[in-house]
Amino acid sequence: MMKWTLTLVAVLGLLCPALAQDTQLRPLAVGDQMPDIPFRNIRNYPTAASVADFRGKVVILDFWSTGCSACIGAFPKMEALQQKFPGQLQVILVNPHESAEVVEARTRRMYQYKPGVGLSVLPQVTGDTIWKRLFPHRTVPHHVWIGPDGKVAAITHGHNATPENVQQLLKNQLPPLAEKKDLSLTGYHIIQGLIRTTHSDLKTVGYSALTHYLPNSSGGRSNKVDTASGTRQISLYNYAVPRLFLDAFQPADAKDKLRFIIESDKKAQLLPPEDKNLLDKWRIPHVFSYEIVTPLVTDDELHRYMQEDLNRYFGQLWGIEARIEHRKMSCYVLVQKDKSKLPPSDTSKPYVAFRTDSTQVFQQCVFPDISKRLRLLLENLETPLAFIDDTDMAHNYMVRTSMIIALGKRSDQLPEARRLQALRKSLQTYGLDIKKQKRRIPVLVIRDK
């Protein structure tokens, strides 16, 4: 009996530090020293590892989930960042809620995960919720930067992961980055809105409000009908100005998203900078939140109020206005010539959509998804050149199909005509084609007053 007791005490003694560490954890903030926590369930790394093993390097913990297409789409960028700083940087993919088996099952069917790409290269930690307790968050991607000194240097959005910021942190000269605090909704509630949280006793009839960028929100949209109070409420959090106008002017019964053109010398205020290092600073004066509460009016009436509000606000602030115009434009028009050539649905195969270096692959995709991808590839309103789907499947979400479309290699720098020729040839094998025509289409025009 004595032997058993001593053995048990010894085992508990070995376990106590780990148990104490797990139970005493608190959320960490920028400037805190990272505890030496093991990276449990780590894959794509030659040995077991803990936080202390990377002392002297910059570490980026890239929180993600299999349901986040933006996270997965950014993996090649994170790989390139890793390769740019060998021995100085370690990117670790962290998925606290899904086990390795779940991650594998969900990503196995995504063809882009092959040797040398995505999940097969970067170290990944799965199924360990301790990381969510250390760095609580609501949305992903969510990046935690650990400096060479072992302290939390920044907690950011994914766009901050740039070579310039890594280089600065290696020199201990990282500029202050906008902190991602999507759990700390100070001063307002995502459902109650911008005003009602602090004035809960008000019996609201109607109002509108416009605020500057809210640093504690990742952004979003709320549309609420309250029959008890007889009001409707729309709240738009952290939208750039064109997106605010698009929300206000999008017809309620429209099947296609409204296009917009900027005819103003204020493009630098209206559009985010291409250099992601400048995005945090740009957001502060150029991103807004808007809320409107009205009696129970129709969709058309509510959107008319929003249009009047935004034109008044930004007419005073920036001297701009927006309105819908019908303009005659050159268009790439998608047409269907032979329905029999479209591959039928095959429910035994999973949904997959991704782009390789030279092709766009669709497997068991609804046709509107294919149409949206073609619009992204072909439409350029700066030219101006629009894309229109003239098939009878443009809004059919019931039928799934598969196709592989040739685009030409990104590195080939093919002329636009050659790319279009390759694209048309691919589409023709599925009974589809693209014609260039002049069409009159509705466009949201943002211009100086």
Secondary structure, DSSP 8 states (H G I E B T S, - for coil): -HHHHHHHHHHHHHHHHHHHHHHT-----TT-B----B-TTEESSSS--BGGGGTTSEEEEEE--TT-HHHHHTHHHHHHHHHHSTTTEEEEEEESSS-HHHHHHHHTT-TT-STTSGGGTS-EEES-THHHHHS--SSSSEEEEE-TTSBEEEEE-GGG--HHHHHHHHTT---------TT--TT-BTTTBTTTTTTTT-----EEEEEE--TT---EEEEEEETTTTEEEEEEEEEEHHHHHHHHHS-TT-SS--EEEEESS-HHHHS--SSGGGHHHHHHHHEEEEEEEEES--HHHHHHHHHHHHHHHHHHHTSEEEEEEEEEEEEEEEEES-GGGS----TTS--EEEE-SSEEEEEEEEHHHHHHHHHHHH-BTTTTEEEEE-STTTT--S-EEEEEEE---GGG---HHHHHHHHHHHHHTTTEEEEEEEEEEEEEEEEE-
